[in-house]
Amino acid sequence: MLYIVVEPDGVYIGKERVPPDEFADYLRARTRLFSPDYFIIAGTDAAQFGDVVRAFDAARGTFRVDYMMETRPLPTGTRRPRIRVAQNFWDY
C-alpha cells in the first residue's frame, strides 16, 4: 500500500515532502522503488483540490491503474473508492 498525502505545502510519501509541481517527475524517477498493489491519495482539508488532481494524474501516468468496484452493498453514506495499481502488465 502506498499512501500519498497532499498538503498545502507539498505532497508527502511517508515523511518525504515533494513540491506539487515536481511530484510527477519524482514519481517517474522512483517507479522501481514503488511497486504497490494499491495506492491511496488523500488531500487534507487545507489542500487545494487542483493539487490532489495533479497528484492523481501523476500516479495514473506512472502506474497502470485499474478501477475496482465494491460488489457488496455498503452502509448508506460510506464511500470507499478502490484503485488497483500494477507497475506493468507482467504484474498480473
N, CA, C and O atoms as CSV, one atom per row, in Angstrom:
chain,resi,resn,atom,element,x,y,z
A,1,MET,N,N,0.850,-1.174,0.000
A,1,MET,CA,C,0.000,0.000,0.000
A,1,MET,C,C,0.893,1.232,0.000
A,1,MET,O,O,1.824,1.339,0.798
A,2,LEU,N,N,0.603,2.147,-0.891
A,2,LEU,CA,C,1.351,3.394,-0.981
A,2,LEU,C,C,0.405,4.526,-0.616
A,2,LEU,O,O,-0.607,4.741,-1.283
A,3,TYR,N,N,0.738,5.246,0.445
A,3,TYR,CA,C,-0.072,6.378,0.883
A,3,TYR,C,C,0.553,7.667,0.387
A,3,TYR,O,O,1.735,7.926,0.612
A,4,ILE,N,N,-0.248,8.465,-0.284
A,4,ILE,CA,C,0.186,9.768,-0.781
A,4,ILE,C,C,-0.730,10.799,-0.142
A,4,ILE,O,O,-1.947,10.745,-0.321
A,5,VAL,N,N,-0.159,11.729,0.594
A,5,VAL,CA,C,-0.951,12.749,1.283
A,5,VAL,C,C,-0.609,14.110,0.695
A,5,VAL,O,O,0.558,14.490,0.607
A,6,VAL,N,N,-1.647,14.836,0.295
A,6,VAL,CA,C,-1.464,16.160,-0.299
A,6,VAL,C,C,-1.789,17.208,0.756
A,6,VAL,O,O,-2.898,17.252,1.288
A,7,GLU,N,N,-0.810,18.045,1.046
A,7,GLU,CA,C,-0.940,19.151,1.995
A,7,GLU,C,C,-0.740,20.455,1.232
A,7,GLU,O,O,-0.307,20.422,0.081
A,8,PRO,N,N,-1.041,21.598,1.834
A,8,PRO,CA,C,-0.811,22.869,1.140
A,8,PRO,C,C,0.658,23.121,0.790
A,8,PRO,O,O,0.957,23.792,-0.198
A,9,ASP,N,N,1.575,22.580,1.604
A,9,ASP,CA,C,2.996,22.846,1.363
A,9,ASP,C,C,3.685,21.783,0.517
A,9,ASP,O,O,4.879,21.905,0.244
A,10,GLY,N,N,2.972,20.749,0.097
A,10,GLY,CA,C,3.587,19.735,-0.746
A,10,GLY,C,C,2.855,18.410,-0.699
A,10,GLY,O,O,1.819,18.263,-0.051
A,11,VAL,N,N,3.424,17.458,-1.403
A,11,VAL,CA,C,2.884,16.102,-1.455
A,11,VAL,C,C,3.826,15.220,-0.644
A,11,VAL,O,O,5.042,15.270,-0.825
A,12,TYR,N,N,3.266,14.419,0.244
A,12,TYR,CA,C,4.069,13.579,1.131
A,12,TYR,C,C,3.918,12.107,0.764
A,12,TYR,O,O,2.812,11.603,0.571
A,13,ILE,N,N,5.057,11.440,0.673
A,13,ILE,CA,C,5.099,9.983,0.606
A,13,ILE,C,C,5.922,9.582,1.812
A,13,ILE,O,O,7.139,9.764,1.834
A,14,GLY,N,N,5.258,9.039,2.809
A,14,GLY,CA,C,5.926,8.818,4.084
A,14,GLY,C,C,6.235,10.168,4.703
A,14,GLY,O,O,5.348,11.014,4.814
A,15,LYS,N,N,7.478,10.382,5.107
A,15,LYS,CA,C,7.871,11.665,5.699
A,15,LYS,C,C,8.536,12.584,4.689
A,15,LYS,O,O,8.904,13.713,5.014
A,16,GLU,N,N,8.688,12.101,3.471
A,16,GLU,CA,C,9.360,12.897,2.445
A,16,GLU,C,C,8.374,13.839,1.761
A,16,GLU,O,O,7.326,13.417,1.270
A,17,ARG,N,N,8.732,15.128,1.741
A,17,ARG,CA,C,7.877,16.137,1.118
A,17,ARG,C,C,8.400,16.466,-0.271
A,17,ARG,O,O,9.596,16.682,-0.468
A,18,VAL,N,N,7.479,16.498,-1.231
A,18,VAL,CA,C,7.816,16.836,-2.608
A,18,VAL,C,C,6.928,18.002,-3.016
A,18,VAL,O,O,5.720,17.946,-2.785
A,19,PRO,N,N,7.475,19.057,-3.615
A,19,PRO,CA,C,6.632,20.146,-4.098
A,19,PRO,C,C,5.629,19.616,-5.131
A,19,PRO,O,O,5.985,18.766,-5.948
A,20,PRO,N,N,4.389,20.104,-5.107
A,20,PRO,CA,C,3.363,19.578,-6.022
A,20,PRO,C,C,3.775,19.631,-7.491
A,20,PRO,O,O,3.441,18.726,-8.255
A,21,ASP,N,N,4.490,20.671,-7.894
A,21,ASP,CA,C,4.887,20.798,-9.296
A,21,ASP,C,C,5.937,19.770,-9.706
A,21,ASP,O,O,6.086,19.481,-10.893
A,22,GLU,N,N,6.659,19.220,-8.743
A,22,GLU,CA,C,7.725,18.262,-9.038
A,22,GLU,C,C,7.314,16.819,-8.769
A,22,GLU,O,O,8.108,15.902,-8.980
A,23,PHE,N,N,6.084,16.605,-8.306
A,23,PHE,CA,C,5.662,15.274,-7.883
A,23,PHE,C,C,5.662,14.270,-9.036
A,23,PHE,O,O,6.092,13.131,-8.853
A,24,ALA,N,N,5.194,14.666,-10.208
A,24,ALA,CA,C,5.149,13.738,-11.344
A,24,ALA,C,C,6.550,13.255,-11.703
A,24,ALA,O,O,6.756,12.061,-11.921
A,25,ASP,N,N,7.510,14.167,-11.766
A,25,ASP,CA,C,8.891,13.781,-12.076
A,25,ASP,C,C,9.483,12.915,-10.974
A,25,ASP,O,O,10.205,11.957,-11.252
A,26,TYR,N,N,9.179,13.249,-9.725
A,26,TYR,CA,C,9.655,12.468,-8.576
A,26,TYR,C,C,9.147,11.027,-8.667
A,26,TYR,O,O,9.904,10.076,-8.468
A,27,LEU,N,N,7.861,10.882,-8.969
A,27,LEU,CA,C,7.259,9.553,-9.024
A,27,LEU,C,C,7.823,8.744,-10.188
A,27,LEU,O,O,8.119,7.559,-10.030
A,28,ARG,N,N,7.973,9.364,-11.342
A,28,ARG,CA,C,8.526,8.661,-12.505
A,28,ARG,C,C,9.970,8.220,-12.259
A,28,ARG,O,O,10.368,7.131,-12.672
A,29,ALA,N,N,10.742,9.056,-11.597
A,29,ALA,CA,C,12.146,8.724,-11.333
A,29,ALA,C,C,12.289,7.577,-10.343
A,29,ALA,O,O,13.315,6.897,-10.331
A,30,ARG,N,N,11.290,7.356,-9.524
A,30,ARG,CA,C,11.372,6.330,-8.475
A,30,ARG,C,C,10.353,5.215,-8.658
A,30,ARG,O,O,9.984,4.553,-7.688
A,31,THR,N,N,9.900,4.998,-9.864
A,31,THR,CA,C,8.882,3.982,-10.119
A,31,THR,C,C,9.318,2.609,-9.645
A,31,THR,O,O,8.507,1.853,-9.111
A,32,ARG,N,N,10.572,2.281,-9.828
A,32,ARG,CA,C,11.042,0.948,-9.432
A,32,ARG,C,C,11.065,0.762,-7.914
A,32,ARG,O,O,11.017,-0.371,-7.434
A,33,LEU,N,N,11.135,1.843,-7.162
A,33,LEU,CA,C,11.085,1.735,-5.701
A,33,LEU,C,C,9.676,1.443,-5.214
A,33,LEU,O,O,9.480,0.754,-4.213
A,34,PHE,N,N,8.696,1.977,-5.937
A,34,PHE,CA,C,7.301,1.806,-5.546
A,34,PHE,C,C,6.667,0.769,-6.459
A,34,PHE,O,O,6.552,0.995,-7.664
A,35,SER,N,N,6.262,-0.341,-5.913
A,35,SER,CA,C,5.500,-1.314,-6.697
A,35,SER,C,C,4.296,-1.732,-5.856
A,35,SER,O,O,4.178,-2.891,-5.457
A,36,PRO,N,N,3.406,-0.780,-5.591
A,36,PRO,CA,C,2.290,-1.064,-4.688
A,36,PRO,C,C,1.187,-1.855,-5.370
A,36,PRO,O,O,0.976,-1.742,-6.577
A,37,ASP,N,N,0.484,-2.660,-4.576
A,37,ASP,CA,C,-0.738,-3.281,-5.074
A,37,ASP,C,C,-1.856,-2.249,-5.112
A,37,ASP,O,O,-2.706,-2.269,-6.001
A,38,TYR,N,N,-1.843,-1.355,-4.144
A,38,TYR,CA,C,-2.854,-0.301,-4.060
A,38,TYR,C,C,-2.175,1.002,-3.681
A,38,TYR,O,O,-1.112,1.003,-3.060
A,39,PHE,N,N,-2.793,2.108,-4.057
A,39,PHE,CA,C,-2.344,3.382,-3.519
A,39,PHE,C,C,-3.555,4.216,-3.157
A,39,PHE,O,O,-4.622,4.105,-3.761
A,40,ILE,N,N,-3.360,5.042,-2.163
A,40,ILE,CA,C,-4.411,5.941,-1.696
A,40,ILE,C,C,-3.855,7.346,-1.745
A,40,ILE,O,O,-2.771,7.619,-1.229
A,41,ILE,N,N,-4.606,8.235,-2.369
A,41,ILE,CA,C,-4.242,9.647,-2.382
A,41,ILE,C,C,-5.253,10.369,-1.519
A,41,ILE,O,O,-6.454,10.321,-1.784
A,42,ALA,N,N,-4.769,11.038,-0.489
A,42,ALA,CA,C,-5.649,11.765,0.423
A,42,ALA,C,C,-5.234,13.222,0.457
A,42,ALA,O,O,-4.052,13.537,0.594
A,43,GLY,N,N,-6.193,14.094,0.335
A,43,GLY,CA,C,-5.939,15.522,0.475
A,43,GLY,C,C,-6.520,15.992,1.788
A,43,GLY,O,O,-7.671,15.685,2.102
A,44,THR,N,N,-5.753,16.725,2.555
A,44,THR,CA,C,-6.275,17.259,3.810
A,44,THR,C,C,-7.255,18.386,3.507
A,44,THR,O,O,-7.369,18.830,2.365
A,45,ASP,N,N,-7.956,18.843,4.532
A,45,ASP,CA,C,-8.940,19.918,4.345
A,45,ASP,C,C,-8.298,21.189,3.803
A,45,ASP,O,O,-8.942,21.954,3.085
A,46,ALA,N,N,-7.043,21.417,4.141
A,46,ALA,CA,C,-6.368,22.642,3.714
A,46,ALA,C,C,-5.773,22.530,2.307
A,46,ALA,O,O,-5.386,23.541,1.720
A,47,ALA,N,N,-5.696,21.321,1.767
A,47,ALA,CA,C,-5.096,21.128,0.443
A,47,ALA,C,C,-6.022,21.644,-0.646
A,47,ALA,O,O,-7.245,21.579,-0.523
A,48,GLN,N,N,-5.429,22.151,-1.697
A,48,GLN,CA,C,-6.228,22.616,-2.820
A,48,GLN,C,C,-6.607,21.432,-3.695
A,48,GLN,O,O,-5.808,20.522,-3.916
A,49,PHE,N,N,-7.838,21.459,-4.188
A,49,PHE,CA,C,-8.351,20.348,-4.985
A,49,PHE,C,C,-7.475,20.103,-6.213
A,49,PHE,O,O,-7.224,18.953,-6.571
A,50,GLY,N,N,-7.013,21.160,-6.853
A,50,GLY,CA,C,-6.184,21.016,-8.046
A,50,GLY,C,C,-4.895,20.270,-7.781
A,50,GLY,O,O,-4.423,19.528,-8.642
A,51,ASP,N,N,-4.313,20.454,-6.599
A,51,ASP,CA,C,-3.088,19.733,-6.249
A,51,ASP,C,C,-3.357,18.239,-6.103
A,51,ASP,O,O,-2.525,17.414,-6.481
A,52,VAL,N,N,-4.522,17.893,-5.553
A,52,VAL,CA,C,-4.887,16.480,-5.403
A,52,VAL,C,C,-5.097,15.855,-6.778
A,52,VAL,O,O,-4.659,14.732,-7.027
A,53,VAL,N,N,-5.764,16.578,-7.667
A,53,VAL,CA,C,-5.998,16.070,-9.022
A,53,VAL,C,C,-4.675,15.875,-9.758
A,53,VAL,O,O,-4.494,14.870,-10.445
A,54,ARG,N,N,-3.755,16.816,-9.623
A,54,ARG,CA,C,-2.445,16.680,-10.270
A,54,ARG,C,C,-1.666,15.491,-9.697
A,54,ARG,O,O,-0.957,14.807,-10.436
A,55,ALA,N,N,-1.788,15.243,-8.399
A,55,ALA,CA,C,-1.116,14.081,-7.797
A,55,ALA,C,C,-1.698,12.788,-8.362
A,55,ALA,O,O,-0.958,11.850,-8.657
A,56,PHE,N,N,-3.026,12.737,-8.513
A,56,PHE,CA,C,-3.652,11.547,-9.089
A,56,PHE,C,C,-3.223,11.361,-10.541
A,56,PHE,O,O,-2.919,10.243,-10.959
A,57,ASP,N,N,-3.196,12.442,-11.310
A,57,ASP,CA,C,-2.768,12.354,-12.711
A,57,ASP,C,C,-1.329,11.863,-12.818
A,57,ASP,O,O,-1.001,11.091,-13.719
A,58,ALA,N,N,-0.468,12.308,-11.901
A,58,ALA,CA,C,0.927,11.854,-11.904
A,58,ALA,C,C,1.001,10.360,-11.621
A,58,ALA,O,O,1.756,9.640,-12.274
A,59,ALA,N,N,0.223,9.891,-10.653
A,59,ALA,CA,C,0.218,8.466,-10.326
A,59,ALA,C,C,-0.387,7.656,-11.468
A,59,ALA,O,O,0.103,6.577,-11.800
A,60,ARG,N,N,-1.449,8.180,-12.063
A,60,ARG,CA,C,-2.097,7.475,-13.167
A,60,ARG,C,C,-1.170,7.403,-14.379
A,60,ARG,O,O,-1.206,6.425,-15.126
A,61,GLY,N,N,-0.348,8.417,-14.577
A,61,GLY,CA,C,0.595,8.404,-15.688
A,61,GLY,C,C,1.812,7.538,-15.443
A,61,GLY,O,O,2.523,7.190,-16.386
A,62,THR,N,N,2.066,7.183,-14.188
A,62,THR,CA,C,3.238,6.390,-13.832
A,62,THR,C,C,2.901,4.911,-13.704
A,62,THR,O,O,3.649,4.059,-14.184
A,63,PHE,N,N,1.787,4.602,-13.065
A,63,PHE,CA,C,1.374,3.224,-12.843
A,63,PHE,C,C,0.211,2.879,-13.765
A,63,PHE,O,O,-0.479,3.767,-14.265
A,64,ARG,N,N,0.003,1.607,-13.982
A,64,ARG,CA,C,-1.201,1.175,-14.675
A,64,ARG,C,C,-2.308,1.141,-13.636
A,64,ARG,O,O,-2.148,0.540,-12.574
A,65,VAL,N,N,-3.415,1.774,-13.934
A,65,VAL,CA,C,-4.499,1.895,-12.966
A,65,VAL,C,C,-5.720,1.151,-13.474
A,65,VAL,O,O,-6.196,1.407,-14.579
A,66,ASP,N,N,-6.222,0.233,-12.669
A,66,ASP,CA,C,-7.496,-0.428,-12.934
A,66,ASP,C,C,-8.420,-0.067,-11.790
A,66,ASP,O,O,-8.077,-0.265,-10.625
A,67,TYR,N,N,-9.570,0.450,-12.108
A,67,TYR,CA,C,-10.525,0.829,-11.075
A,67,TYR,C,C,-11.274,-0.418,-10.626
A,67,TYR,O,O,-11.744,-1.205,-11.448
A,68,MET,N,N,-11.378,-0.584,-9.328
A,68,MET,CA,C,-12.101,-1.729,-8.783
A,68,MET,C,C,-13.353,-1.226,-8.098
A,68,MET,O,O,-13.341,-0.184,-7.442
A,69,MET,N,N,-14.406,-1.952,-8.250
A,69,MET,CA,C,-15.667,-1.559,-7.628
A,69,MET,C,C,-16.011,-2.561,-6.536
A,69,MET,O,O,-15.757,-3.759,-6.660
A,70,GLU,N,N,-16.586,-2.047,-5.483
A,70,GLU,CA,C,-17.050,-2.898,-4.390
A,70,GLU,C,C,-18.313,-3.611,-4.860
A,70,GLU,O,O,-19.241,-2.966,-5.347
A,71,THR,N,N,-18.358,-4.934,-4.721
A,71,THR,CA,C,-19.507,-5.689,-5.227
A,71,THR,C,C,-20.586,-5.922,-4.177
A,71,THR,O,O,-21.713,-6.273,-4.526
A,72,ARG,N,N,-20.270,-5.740,-2.926
A,72,ARG,CA,C,-21.300,-5.939,-1.896
A,72,ARG,C,C,-21.815,-4.581,-1.432
A,72,ARG,O,O,-21.080,-3.594,-1.471
A,73,PRO,N,N,-23.052,-4.524,-1.002
A,73,PRO,CA,C,-23.602,-3.232,-0.570
A,73,PRO,C,C,-22.912,-2.720,0.689
A,73,PRO,O,O,-22.563,-3.494,1.581
A,74,LEU,N,N,-22.725,-1.429,0.746
A,74,LEU,CA,C,-22.126,-0.781,1.905
A,74,LEU,C,C,-23.192,0.045,2.612
A,74,LEU,O,O,-24.189,0.414,1.993
A,75,PRO,N,N,-23.003,0.343,3.897
A,75,PRO,CA,C,-23.970,1.177,4.607
A,75,PRO,C,C,-24.108,2.546,3.938
A,75,PRO,O,O,-23.168,3.042,3.316
A,76,THR,N,N,-25.263,3.134,4.070
A,76,THR,CA,C,-25.519,4.446,3.494
A,76,THR,C,C,-24.503,5.458,4.006
A,76,THR,O,O,-24.210,5.504,5.200
A,77,GLY,N,N,-23.973,6.260,3.106
A,77,GLY,CA,C,-23.005,7.283,3.478
A,77,GLY,C,C,-21.564,6.823,3.444
A,77,GLY,O,O,-20.660,7.626,3.677
A,78,THR,N,N,-21.322,5.551,3.160
A,78,THR,CA,C,-19.961,5.028,3.113
A,78,THR,C,C,-19.417,5.162,1.697
A,78,THR,O,O,-20.064,4.757,0.732
A,79,ARG,N,N,-18.234,5.729,1.585
A,79,ARG,CA,C,-17.575,5.824,0.282
A,79,ARG,C,C,-16.199,5.206,0.408
A,79,ARG,O,O,-15.382,5.647,1.216
A,80,ARG,N,N,-15.949,4.194,-0.383
A,80,ARG,CA,C,-14.640,3.547,-0.348
A,80,ARG,C,C,-14.161,3.296,-1.774
A,80,ARG,O,O,-14.280,2.179,-2.277
A,81,PRO,N,N,-13.624,4.315,-2.425
A,81,PRO,CA,C,-13.093,4.055,-3.761
A,81,PRO,C,C,-11.848,3.186,-3.670
A,81,PRO,O,O,-11.021,3.364,-2.776
A,82,ARG,N,N,-11.721,2.263,-4.582
A,82,ARG,CA,C,-10.554,1.384,-4.585
A,82,ARG,C,C,-9.893,1.469,-5.946
A,82,ARG,O,O,-10.564,1.464,-6.978
A,83,ILE,N,N,-8.615,1.545,-5.938
A,83,ILE,CA,C,-7.863,1.630,-7.179
A,83,ILE,C,C,-6.770,0.578,-7.132
A,83,ILE,O,O,-5.926,0.588,-6.236
A,84,ARG,N,N,-6.787,-0.316,-8.086
A,84,ARG,CA,C,-5.713,-1.315,-8.183
A,84,ARG,C,C,-4.635,-0.737,-9.072
A,84,ARG,O,O,-4.915,-0.205,-10.146
A,85,VAL,N,N,-3.418,-0.843,-8.622
A,85,VAL,CA,C,-2.306,-0.274,-9.370
A,85,VAL,C,C,-1.312,-1.381,-9.671
A,85,VAL,O,O,-0.852,-2.070,-8.760
A,86,ALA,N,N,-0.984,-1.554,-10.917
A,86,ALA,CA,C,0.050,-2.502,-11.314
A,86,ALA,C,C,1.157,-1.725,-12.002
A,86,ALA,O,O,0.891,-0.833,-12.807
A,87,GLN,N,N,2.386,-2.060,-11.688
A,87,GLN,CA,C,3.506,-1.313,-12.251
A,87,GLN,C,C,3.637,-1.572,-13.750
A,87,GLN,O,O,4.003,-0.672,-14.505
A,88,ASN,N,N,3.344,-2.776,-14.174
A,88,ASN,CA,C,3.361,-3.072,-15.606
A,88,ASN,C,C,2.431,-4.249,-15.866
A,88,ASN,O,O,1.851,-4.804,-14.933
A,89,PHE,N,N,2.291,-4.624,-17.115
A,89,PHE,CA,C,1.358,-5.693,-17.464
A,89,PHE,C,C,1.766,-7.039,-16.886
A,89,PHE,O,O,0.919,-7.917,-16.721
A,90,TRP,N,N,3.037,-7.217,-16.578
A,90,TRP,CA,C,3.511,-8.512,-16.096
A,90,TRP,C,C,3.166,-8.743,-14.634
A,90,TRP,O,O,3.357,-9.848,-14.127
A,91,ASP,N,N,2.663,-7.728,-13.947
A,91,ASP,CA,C,2.289,-7.896,-12.545
A,91,ASP,C,C,1.049,-8.765,-12.381
A,91,ASP,O,O,0.750,-9.209,-11.272
A,92,TYR,N,N,0.328,-9.013,-13.463
A,92,TYR,CA,C,-0.906,-9.798,-13.348
A,92,TYR,C,C,-0.611,-11.244,-13.450
A,92,TYR,O,O,-1.523,-12.067,-13.376
